[in-house]
Amino acid sequence: MTMKKKGRYIIIILAILALALNQGARTLTRRFFEQRKLRSDVKNAQYQNALLKKRIYYLENEPSYIERMVRSELNVIAQGEVEYRFPTKEKGKGEKNEKIGK
């Protein structure tokens, strides 16, 4: 390596060390990442707010939406309707896995 390249590497290393050992630089870096997280939180909150506003609109203006919400969240069925329930394929606690065709 030439003397010029070595000098550049030394300057770069000294600059990195100065930034790494400097309390202000560490604080600035920490605050940068904190700001990114807060911006992400704000975007998520705005998205949730938009969804809730849409839901309020439908609750105020669409009777069928209210009926659908009552059915899904409260598990209500209308008089004269038949509710069908299908069993799941989950294994019970006492059952063992057995191999077929030993």
MOPAC internal coordinates of N, CA, C and O (Angstrom, degrees):
PM7 1SCF
backbone

  N    0.0000 0     0.00 0     0.00 0    0    0    0
  C    1.4594 1     0.00 0     0.00 0    1    0    0
  C    1.5200 1   108.83 1     0.00 0    2    1    0
  O    1.2310 1   123.14 1   -32.97 1    3    2    1
  N    1.2759 1   111.58 1   147.03 1    3    2    1
  C    1.4578 1   116.12 1   177.85 1    5    3    2
  C    1.5211 1   109.23 1   -82.81 1    6    5    3
  O    1.2310 1   121.60 1   -15.03 1    7    6    5
  N    1.3033 1   114.53 1   164.97 1    7    6    5
  C    1.4639 1   121.03 1  -178.60 1    9    7    6
  C    1.5270 1   110.41 1   -64.06 1   10    9    7
  O    1.2310 1   120.65 1   147.46 1   11   10    9
  N    1.3199 1   116.37 1   -32.54 1   11   10    9
  C    1.4649 1   121.14 1  -178.79 1   13   11   10
  C    1.5346 1   110.71 1   -66.48 1   14   13   11
  O    1.2310 1   119.96 1   137.39 1   15   14   13
  N    1.3423 1   117.68 1   -42.61 1   15   14   13
  C    1.4645 1   122.16 1   179.22 1   17   15   14
  C    1.5226 1   111.00 1   -67.35 1   18   17   15
  O    1.2310 1   120.68 1   139.71 1   19   18   17
  N    1.3407 1   116.31 1   -40.29 1   19   18   17
  C    1.4560 1   119.97 1   178.23 1   21   19   18
  C    1.5253 1   110.24 1   -62.16 1   22   21   19
  O    1.2310 1   120.81 1   140.07 1   23   22   21
  N    1.3004 1   116.05 1   -39.93 1   23   22   21
  C    1.4652 1   120.84 1   179.30 1   25   23   22
  C    1.5246 1   111.14 1   -63.53 1   26   25   23
  O    1.2310 1   120.43 1   139.80 1   27   26   25
  N    1.3075 1   116.78 1   -40.20 1   27   26   25
  C    1.4764 1   120.79 1   177.90 1   29   27   26
  C    1.5289 1   110.85 1   -63.33 1   30   29   27
  O    1.2310 1   120.87 1   134.77 1   31   30   29
  N    1.3505 1   115.95 1   -45.23 1   31   30   29
  C    1.4624 1   119.81 1   179.52 1   33   31   30
  C    1.5272 1   111.22 1   -62.24 1   34   33   31
  O    1.2310 1   120.60 1   139.02 1   35   34   33
  N    1.3072 1   116.46 1   -40.98 1   35   34   33
  C    1.4633 1   119.92 1   179.30 1   37   35   34
  C    1.5249 1   110.51 1   -64.16 1   38   37   35
  O    1.2310 1   119.87 1   137.56 1   39   38   37
  N    1.3174 1   117.85 1   -42.44 1   39   38   37
  C    1.4634 1   121.59 1   178.88 1   41   39   38
  C    1.5288 1   110.55 1   -63.58 1   42   41   39
  O    1.2310 1   120.42 1   136.87 1   43   42   41
  N    1.3343 1   116.81 1   -43.13 1   43   42   41
  C    1.4754 1   121.06 1   179.23 1   45   43   42
  C    1.5274 1   109.95 1   -63.20 1   46   45   43
  O    1.2310 1   119.84 1   136.01 1   47   46   45
  N    1.3201 1   117.92 1   -43.99 1   47   46   45
  C    1.4571 1   121.72 1  -179.71 1   49   47   46
  C    1.5265 1   110.19 1   -64.90 1   50   49   47
  O    1.2310 1   120.03 1   137.78 1   51   50   49
  N    1.3188 1   117.55 1   -42.22 1   51   50   49
  C    1.4654 1   120.36 1   178.44 1   53   51   50
  C    1.5304 1   111.27 1   -64.52 1   54   53   51
  O    1.2310 1   120.36 1   142.13 1   55   54   53
  N    1.3281 1   116.91 1   -37.87 1   55   54   53
  C    1.4634 1   120.23 1   178.74 1   57   55   54
  C    1.5271 1   110.44 1   -66.21 1   58   57   55
  O    1.2310 1   120.16 1   137.42 1   59   58   57
  N    1.3193 1   117.30 1   -42.58 1   59   58   57
  C    1.4639 1   121.08 1   178.50 1   61   59   58
  C    1.5251 1   110.44 1   -63.98 1   62   61   59
  O    1.2310 1   120.02 1   137.17 1   63   62   61
  N    1.3286 1   117.56 1   -42.83 1   63   62   61
  C    1.4620 1   121.07 1   178.37 1   65   63   62
  C    1.5269 1   111.39 1   -63.95 1   66   65   63
  O    1.2310 1   120.66 1   139.15 1   67   66   65
  N    1.3214 1   116.34 1   -40.85 1   67   66   65
  C    1.4615 1   119.67 1   179.46 1   69   67   66
  C    1.5246 1   110.63 1   -63.43 1   70   69   67
  O    1.2310 1   120.23 1   139.95 1   71   70   69
  N    1.3203 1   117.17 1   -40.05 1   71   70   69
  C    1.4624 1   120.36 1   178.91 1   73   71   70
  C    1.5265 1   111.36 1   -71.46 1   74   73   71
  O    1.2310 1   120.39 1   141.14 1   75   74   73
  N    1.3319 1   116.86 1   -38.86 1   75   74   73
  C    1.4637 1   120.28 1  -177.60 1   77   75   74
  C    1.5226 1   111.50 1   -70.50 1   78   77   75
  O    1.2310 1   120.19 1   144.72 1   79   78   77
  N    1.3101 1   117.23 1   -35.28 1   79   78   77
  C    1.4587 1   120.87 1  -177.54 1   81   79   78
  C    1.5247 1   113.00 1   -89.27 1   82   81   79
  O    1.2310 1   120.21 1   173.38 1   83   82   81
  N    1.3015 1   117.21 1    -6.62 1   83   82   81
  C    1.4595 1   121.98 1  -177.87 1   85   83   82
  C    1.5250 1   109.39 1   -86.70 1   86   85   83
  O    1.2310 1   120.19 1   -55.17 1   87   86   85
  N    1.3320 1   117.24 1   124.83 1   87   86   85
  C    1.4690 1   121.84 1  -179.77 1   89   87   86
  C    1.5285 1   111.11 1   -61.70 1   90   89   87
  O    1.2310 1   119.70 1   140.99 1   91   90   89
  N    1.3066 1   118.17 1   -39.01 1   91   90   89
  C    1.4679 1   121.71 1  -179.34 1   93   91   90
  C    1.5185 1   112.43 1   -63.76 1   94   93   91
  O    1.2310 1   120.47 1   140.88 1   95   94   93
  N    1.3246 1   116.71 1   -39.12 1   95   94   93
  C    1.4634 1   120.52 1   179.53 1   97   95   94
  C    1.5265 1   110.39 1   -67.87 1   98   97   95
  O    1.2310 1   120.53 1   140.12 1   99   98   97
  N    1.3408 1   116.58 1   -39.88 1   99   98   97
  C    1.4670 1   119.29 1   178.38 1  101   99   98
  C    1.5273 1   110.55 1   -65.71 1  102  101   99
  O    1.2310 1   120.56 1   139.20 1  103  102  101
  N    1.3307 1   116.53 1   -40.80 1  103  102  101
  C    1.4586 1   120.26 1   178.51 1  105  103  102
  C    1.5172 1   110.33 1   -63.80 1  106  105  103
  O    1.2310 1   120.54 1   137.50 1  107  106  105
  N    1.3202 1   116.58 1   -42.50 1  107  106  105
  C    1.4628 1   121.17 1   179.33 1  109  107  106
  C    1.5239 1   110.90 1   -61.32 1  110  109  107
  O    1.2310 1   120.27 1   136.80 1  111  110  109
  N    1.3177 1   117.09 1   -43.20 1  111  110  109
  C    1.4660 1   121.32 1   178.83 1  113  111  110
  C    1.5198 1   111.07 1   -64.51 1  114  113  111
  O    1.2310 1   120.29 1   135.65 1  115  114  113
  N    1.3294 1   117.04 1   -44.35 1  115  114  113
  C    1.4646 1   121.15 1   178.57 1  117  115  114
  C    1.5309 1   110.68 1   -60.82 1  118  117  115
  O    1.2310 1   120.81 1   136.80 1  119  118  117
  N    1.3169 1   116.05 1   -43.20 1  119  118  117
  C    1.4714 1   119.93 1  -179.38 1  121  119  118
  C    1.5266 1   111.50 1   -67.69 1  122  121  119
  O    1.2310 1   120.50 1   147.04 1  123  122  121
  N    1.3306 1   116.65 1   -32.96 1  123  122  121
  C    1.4609 1   120.41 1   177.57 1  125  123  122
  C    1.5268 1   110.47 1   -61.64 1  126  125  123
  O    1.2310 1   120.55 1   132.92 1  127  126  125
  N    1.3295 1   116.56 1   -47.08 1  127  126  125
  C    1.4634 1   119.85 1  -179.71 1  129  127  126
  C    1.5279 1   111.11 1   -69.62 1  130  129  127
  O    1.2310 1   120.20 1   145.64 1  131  130  129
  N    1.3204 1   117.22 1   -34.36 1  131  130  129
  C    1.4583 1   120.52 1   176.05 1  133  131  130
  C    1.5308 1   110.63 1   -64.06 1  134  133  131
  O    1.2310 1   120.63 1   139.76 1  135  134  133
  N    1.3272 1   116.40 1   -40.24 1  135  134  133
  C    1.4675 1   120.97 1   178.32 1  137  135  134
  C    1.5292 1   110.83 1   -64.06 1  138  137  135
  O    1.2310 1   120.21 1   139.03 1  139  138  137
  N    1.3231 1   117.20 1   -40.97 1  139  138  137
  C    1.4665 1   120.16 1   177.88 1  141  139  138
  C    1.5187 1   110.80 1   -61.32 1  142  141  139
  O    1.2310 1   120.13 1   137.59 1  143  142  141
  N    1.3339 1   117.36 1   -42.41 1  143  142  141
  C    1.4603 1   121.06 1   179.22 1  145  143  142
  C    1.5244 1   110.56 1   -65.05 1  146  145  143
  O    1.2310 1   120.06 1   137.83 1  147  146  145
  N    1.3131 1   117.48 1   -42.17 1  147  146  145
  C    1.4628 1   120.66 1   179.86 1  149  147  146
  C    1.5294 1   111.51 1   -65.28 1  150  149  147
  O    1.2310 1   120.45 1   141.71 1  151  150  149
  N    1.3161 1   116.74 1   -38.29 1  151  150  149
  C    1.4715 1   119.14 1   176.75 1  153  151  150
  C    1.5256 1   110.78 1   -63.45 1  154  153  151
  O    1.2310 1   120.76 1   139.92 1  155  154  153
  N    1.3172 1   116.16 1   -40.08 1  155  154  153
  C    1.4645 1   120.24 1   177.09 1  157  155  154
  C    1.5257 1   110.31 1   -63.81 1  158  157  155
  O    1.2310 1   120.35 1   138.02 1  159  158  157
  N    1.3218 1   116.93 1   -41.98 1  159  158  157
  C    1.4704 1   120.66 1   178.06 1  161  159  158
  C    1.5233 1   111.45 1   -62.41 1  162  161  159
  O    1.2310 1   120.51 1   140.79 1  163  162  161
  N    1.3300 1   116.63 1   -39.21 1  163  162  161
  C    1.4694 1   120.68 1   178.89 1  165  163  162
  C    1.5263 1   110.07 1   -64.77 1  166  165  163
  O    1.2310 1   120.20 1   136.66 1  167  166  165
  N    1.3326 1   117.23 1   -43.34 1  167  166  165
  C    1.4699 1   120.16 1   178.73 1  169  167  166
  C    1.5264 1   110.95 1   -61.59 1  170  169  167
  O    1.2310 1   120.46 1   137.65 1  171  170  169
  N    1.3330 1   116.74 1   -42.35 1  171  170  169
  C    1.4691 1   120.12 1   178.40 1  173  171  170
  C    1.5220 1   110.96 1   -63.84 1  174  173  171
  O    1.2310 1   120.36 1   139.10 1  175  174  173
  N    1.3301 1   116.93 1   -40.90 1  175  174  173
  C    1.4629 1   120.43 1   179.22 1  177  175  174
  C    1.5262 1   111.00 1   -65.82 1  178  177  175
  O    1.2310 1   120.15 1   141.16 1  179  178  177
  N    1.3297 1   117.31 1   -38.84 1  179  178  177
  C    1.4646 1   120.39 1   177.95 1  181  179  178
  C    1.5229 1   110.71 1   -65.00 1  182  181  179
  O    1.2310 1   120.19 1   140.54 1  183  182  181
  N    1.3224 1   117.24 1   -39.46 1  183  182  181
  C    1.4596 1   121.24 1   178.36 1  185  183  182
  C    1.5324 1   110.12 1   -64.05 1  186  185  183
  O    1.2310 1   120.57 1   133.11 1  187  186  185
  N    1.3282 1   116.51 1   -46.89 1  187  186  185
  C    1.4580 1   120.18 1   178.27 1  189  187  186
  C    1.5237 1   111.22 1   -62.07 1  190  189  187
  O    1.2310 1   120.36 1   141.72 1  191  190  189
  N    1.3139 1   116.92 1   -38.28 1  191  190  189
  C    1.4609 1   121.42 1   178.21 1  193  191  190
  C    1.5267 1   110.76 1   -62.20 1  194  193  191
  O    1.2310 1   120.55 1   136.75 1  195  194  193
  N    1.3290 1   116.55 1   -43.25 1  195  194  193
  C    1.4612 1   120.35 1   178.70 1  197  195  194
  C    1.5329 1   110.64 1   -62.53 1  198  197  195
  O    1.2310 1   120.36 1   138.41 1  199  198  197
  N    1.3345 1   116.92 1   -41.59 1  199  198  197
  C    1.4686 1   119.99 1   178.53 1  201  199  198
  C    1.5240 1   111.15 1   -63.43 1  202  201  199
  O    1.2310 1   120.41 1   137.87 1  203  202  201
  N    1.3198 1   116.83 1   -42.13 1  203  202  201
  C    1.4583 1   119.83 1  -179.76 1  205  203  202
  C    1.5282 1   111.75 1   -67.72 1  206  205  203
  O    1.2310 1   120.30 1   142.76 1  207  206  205
  N    1.3350 1   117.04 1   -37.24 1  207  206  205
  C    1.4699 1   119.63 1   176.53 1  209  207  206
  C    1.5264 1   110.86 1   -63.21 1  210  209  207
  O    1.2310 1   120.65 1   139.74 1  211  210  209
  N    1.3276 1   116.36 1   -40.26 1  211  210  209
  C    1.4595 1   121.07 1   177.81 1  213  211  210
  C    1.5284 1   110.43 1   -63.94 1  214  213  211
  O    1.2310 1   121.16 1   137.83 1  215  214  213
  N    1.3279 1   115.39 1   -42.17 1  215  214  213
  C    1.4632 1   119.66 1   179.63 1  217  215  214
  C    1.5316 1   110.82 1   -64.80 1  218  217  215
  O    1.2310 1   119.86 1   139.44 1  219  218  217
  N    1.3290 1   117.87 1   -40.56 1  219  218  217
  C    1.4687 1   121.78 1   177.52 1  221  219  218
  C    1.5185 1   110.17 1   -62.32 1  222  221  219
  O    1.2310 1   120.50 1   137.06 1  223  222  221
  N    1.3283 1   116.66 1   -42.94 1  223  222  221
  C    1.4625 1   120.17 1   179.18 1  225  223  222
  C    1.5273 1   110.37 1   -58.13 1  226  225  223
  O    1.2310 1   120.78 1   131.30 1  227  226  225
  N    1.3396 1   116.12 1   -48.70 1  227  226  225
  C    1.4666 1   119.41 1  -178.80 1  229  227  226
  C    1.5250 1   111.64 1   -65.87 1  230  229  227
  O    1.2310 1   120.24 1   142.42 1  231  230  229
  N    1.3289 1   117.15 1   -37.58 1  231  230  229
  C    1.4695 1   119.22 1   178.55 1  233  231  230
  C    1.5223 1   111.29 1   -64.32 1  234  233  231
  O    1.2310 1   120.21 1   145.52 1  235  234  233
  N    1.3255 1   117.21 1   -34.48 1  235  234  233
  C    1.4607 1   120.74 1  -179.18 1  237  235  234
  C    1.5247 1   113.06 1   -80.22 1  238  237  235
  O    1.2310 1   120.03 1   152.58 1  239  238  237
  N    1.3344 1   117.56 1   -27.42 1  239  238  237
  C    1.4617 1   120.68 1  -169.75 1  241  239  238
  C    1.5201 1   116.37 1  -117.20 1  242  241  239
  O    1.2310 1   119.29 1   166.60 1  243  242  241
  N    1.3180 1   118.96 1   -13.40 1  243  242  241
  C    1.4709 1   121.36 1  -175.34 1  245  243  242
  C    1.5271 1   110.62 1  -123.94 1  246  245  243
  O    1.2310 1   119.64 1   -75.92 1  247  246  245
  N    1.3145 1   118.29 1   104.08 1  247  246  245
  C    1.4740 1   120.05 1   178.65 1  249  247  246
  C    1.5348 1   112.90 1   -61.93 1  250  249  247
  O    1.2310 1   120.29 1   146.60 1  251  250  249
  N    1.3203 1   117.05 1   -33.40 1  251  250  249
  C    1.4644 1   119.08 1  -179.74 1  253  251  250
  C    1.5287 1   110.88 1   -66.89 1  254  253  251
  O    1.2310 1   120.27 1   150.31 1  255  254  253
  N    1.3231 1   117.09 1   -29.69 1  255  254  253
  C    1.4630 1   120.38 1   178.05 1  257  255  254
  C    1.5284 1   110.59 1   -67.77 1  258  257  255
  O    1.2310 1   120.99 1   139.23 1  259  258  257
  N    1.3179 1   115.72 1   -40.77 1  259  258  257
  C    1.4679 1   120.29 1   178.03 1  261  259  258
  C    1.5280 1   109.53 1   -61.08 1  262  261  259
  O    1.2310 1   120.70 1   135.19 1  263  262  261
  N    1.3300 1   116.26 1   -44.81 1  263  262  261
  C    1.4679 1   120.40 1   179.57 1  265  263  262
  C    1.5346 1   110.44 1   -61.12 1  266  265  263
  O    1.2310 1   120.60 1   136.66 1  267  266  265
  N    1.3219 1   116.46 1   -43.34 1  267  266  265
  C    1.4602 1   120.41 1  -179.97 1  269  267  266
  C    1.5283 1   111.24 1   -63.62 1  270  269  267
  O    1.2310 1   120.37 1   139.50 1  271  270  269
  N    1.3330 1   116.90 1   -40.50 1  271  270  269
  C    1.4588 1   120.37 1   179.45 1  273  271  270
  C    1.5362 1   111.03 1   -65.98 1  274  273  271
  O    1.2310 1   120.49 1   138.54 1  275  274  273
  N    1.3182 1   116.67 1   -41.46 1  275  274  273
  C    1.4655 1   120.33 1   178.94 1  277  275  274
  C    1.5215 1   109.82 1   -62.70 1  278  277  275
  O    1.2310 1   120.46 1   136.79 1  279  278  277
  N    1.3168 1   116.73 1   -43.21 1  279  278  277
  C    1.4668 1   120.18 1  -179.85 1  281  279  278
  C    1.5209 1   111.65 1   -64.27 1  282  281  279
  O    1.2310 1   120.05 1   136.26 1  283  282  281
  N    1.3278 1   117.51 1   -43.74 1  283  282  281
  C    1.4632 1   119.54 1  -174.90 1  285  283  282
  C    1.5250 1   112.69 1   -78.86 1  286  285  283
  O    1.2310 1   119.51 1   139.10 1  287  286  285
  N    1.3246 1   118.54 1   -40.90 1  287  286  285
  C    1.4605 1   120.05 1  -175.08 1  289  287  286
  C    1.5273 1   113.17 1   -86.09 1  290  289  287
  O    1.2310 1   119.88 1   148.60 1  291  290  289
  N    1.3145 1   117.84 1   -31.40 1  291  290  289
  C    1.4616 1   120.71 1  -177.39 1  293  291  290
  C    1.5251 1   112.90 1  -105.84 1  294  293  291
  O    1.2310 1   120.40 1   177.80 1  295  294  293
  N    1.3345 1   116.85 1    -2.20 1  295  294  293
  C    1.4703 1   122.60 1  -179.69 1  297  295  294
  C    1.5271 1   111.90 1    55.19 1  298  297  295
  O    1.2310 1   120.87 1  -132.92 1  299  298  297
  N    1.3227 1   115.95 1    47.08 1  299  298  297
  C    1.4649 1   121.74 1  -179.44 1  301  299  298
  C    1.5276 1   108.51 1   -97.09 1  302  301  299
  O    1.2310 1   120.85 1   -40.04 1  303  302  301
  N    1.3323 1   115.98 1   139.96 1  303  302  301
  C    1.4564 1   120.25 1   173.15 1  305  303  302
  C    1.5262 1   107.43 1  -120.41 1  306  305  303
  O    1.2310 1   121.14 1   -29.80 1  307  306  305
  N    1.3208 1   115.42 1   150.20 1  307  306  305
  C    1.4593 1   120.37 1  -179.44 1  309  307  306
  C    1.5281 1   109.92 1   -76.03 1  310  309  307
  O    1.2310 1   121.42 1   -21.19 1  311  310  309
  N    1.3078 1   114.89 1   158.81 1  311  310  309
  C    1.4541 1   119.90 1  -179.83 1  313  311  310
  C    1.5313 1   108.97 1   -65.21 1  314  313  311
  O    1.2310 1   120.71 1   -47.29 1  315  314  313
  N    1.3216 1   116.25 1   132.71 1  315  314  313
  C    1.4567 1   121.42 1  -179.98 1  317  315  314
  C    1.5202 1   113.18 1    91.65 1  318  317  315
  O    1.2310 1   119.42 1   170.83 1  319  318  317
  N    1.3243 1   118.71 1    -9.17 1  319  318  317
  C    1.4683 1   120.95 1   177.80 1  321  319  318
  C    1.5241 1   109.27 1   -84.64 1  322  321  319
  O    1.2310 1   121.58 1   -23.93 1  323  322  321
  N    1.3236 1   114.59 1   156.07 1  323  322  321
  C    1.4580 1   120.63 1   177.85 1  325  323  322
  C    1.5284 1   107.18 1  -114.50 1  326  325  323
  O    1.2310 1   121.11 1   -49.15 1  327  326  325
  N    1.3148 1   115.47 1   130.85 1  327  326  325
  C    1.4619 1   120.02 1   178.96 1  329  327  326
  C    1.5204 1   108.95 1   -98.85 1  330  329  327
  O    1.2310 1   120.88 1   -50.02 1  331  330  329
  N    1.3226 1   115.93 1   129.98 1  331  330  329
  C    1.4579 1   121.11 1   178.46 1  333  331  330
  C    1.5177 1   108.53 1  -106.43 1  334  333  331
  O    1.2310 1   120.77 1   -47.40 1  335  334  333
  N    1.3212 1   116.14 1   132.60 1  335  334  333
  C    1.4579 1   122.27 1   176.26 1  337  335  334
  C    1.5117 1   108.11 1  -122.82 1  338  337  335
  O    1.2310 1   121.14 1   -46.46 1  339  338  337
  N    1.3226 1   115.43 1   133.54 1  339  338  337
  C    1.4472 1   121.13 1  -179.03 1  341  339  338
  C    1.5226 1   109.28 1  -110.23 1  342  341  339
  O    1.2310 1   120.16 1   -45.01 1  343  342  341
  N    1.3325 1   117.30 1   134.99 1  343  342  341
  C    1.4679 1   119.32 1  -179.53 1  345  343  342
  C    1.5253 1   110.80 1   -69.52 1  346  345  343
  O    1.2310 1   121.45 1   -30.41 1  347  346  345
  N    1.3207 1   114.82 1   149.59 1  347  346  345
  C    1.4570 1   119.68 1   177.15 1  349  347  346
  C    1.5156 1   109.16 1   -90.79 1  350  349  347
  O    1.2310 1   120.16 1   -13.92 1  351  350  349
  N    1.3083 1   117.30 1   166.08 1  351  350  349
  C    1.4592 1   121.84 1  -177.76 1  353  351  350
  C    1.5254 1   112.09 1   -95.59 1  354  353  351
  O    1.2310 1   119.63 1  -157.13 1  355  354  353
  N    1.3120 1   118.32 1    22.87 1  355  354  353
  C    1.4575 1   121.37 1   179.33 1  357  355  354
  C    1.5219 1   109.80 1   -74.25 1  358  357  355
  O    1.2310 1   120.62 1   -36.69 1  359  358  357
  N    1.3226 1   116.42 1   143.31 1  359  358  357
  C    1.4622 1   121.20 1   179.31 1  361  359  358
  C    1.5166 1   108.59 1   -84.82 1  362  361  359
  O    1.2310 1   121.28 1   -36.02 1  363  362  361
  N    1.3034 1   115.15 1   143.98 1  363  362  361
  C    1.4605 1   121.27 1   177.48 1  365  363  362
  C    1.5202 1   110.85 1   -72.90 1  366  365  363
  O    1.2310 1   120.47 1    -6.23 1  367  366  365
  N    1.3133 1   116.71 1   173.77 1  367  366  365
  C    1.4577 1   120.93 1  -177.30 1  369  367  366
  C    1.5223 1   113.09 1   -69.58 1  370  369  367
  O    1.2310 1   119.53 1   145.36 1  371  370  369
  N    1.3120 1   118.50 1   -34.64 1  371  370  369
  C    1.4552 1   121.84 1  -174.92 1  373  371  370
  C    1.5107 1   114.46 1   -85.69 1  374  373  371
  O    1.2310 1   119.27 1   172.24 1  375  374  373
  N    1.3142 1   119.00 1    -7.76 1  375  374  373
  C    1.4575 1   121.27 1  -175.10 1  377  375  374
  C    1.5231 1   110.37 1   -84.29 1  378  377  375
  O    1.2310 1   121.09 1   -34.99 1  379  378  377
  N    1.3283 1   115.53 1   145.01 1  379  378  377
  C    1.4655 1   121.61 1   177.90 1  381  379  378
  C    1.5300 1   108.51 1  -109.83 1  382  381  379
  O    1.2310 1   121.53 1   -26.16 1  383  382  381
  N    1.3013 1   114.67 1   153.84 1  383  382  381
  C    1.4617 1   119.15 1   173.78 1  385  383  382
  C    1.5244 1   107.94 1   -81.18 1  386  385  383
  O    1.2310 1   120.41 1   -60.69 1  387  386  385
  N    1.3097 1   116.83 1   119.31 1  387  386  385
  C    1.4570 1   120.73 1  -179.01 1  389  387  386
  C    1.5225 1   108.80 1  -111.95 1  390  389  387
  O    1.2310 1   121.17 1   -38.09 1  391  390  389
  N    1.3250 1   115.36 1   141.91 1  391  390  389
  C    1.4511 1   120.32 1   177.39 1  393  391  390
  C    1.5067 1   109.65 1   -84.60 1  394  393  391
  O    1.2310 1   120.87 1   -38.93 1  395  394  393
  N    1.3208 1   115.94 1   141.07 1  395  394  393
  C    1.4509 1   121.64 1   179.74 1  397  395  394
  C    1.5317 1   108.22 1   -99.17 1  398  397  395
  O    1.2310 1   120.36 1   -40.46 1  399  398  397
  N    1.3245 1   116.91 1   139.54 1  399  398  397
  C    1.4629 1   121.58 1   174.46 1  401  399  398
  C    1.5131 1   112.75 1    74.74 1  402  401  399
  O    1.2310 1   120.25 1  -125.42 1  403  402  401
  N    1.3138 1   117.13 1    54.58 1  403  402  401
  C    1.4680 1   121.36 1  -179.71 1  405  403  402
  C    1.4938 1   112.23 1   -63.78 1  406  405  403
  O    1.2310 1   120.10 1   180.00 1  407  406  405

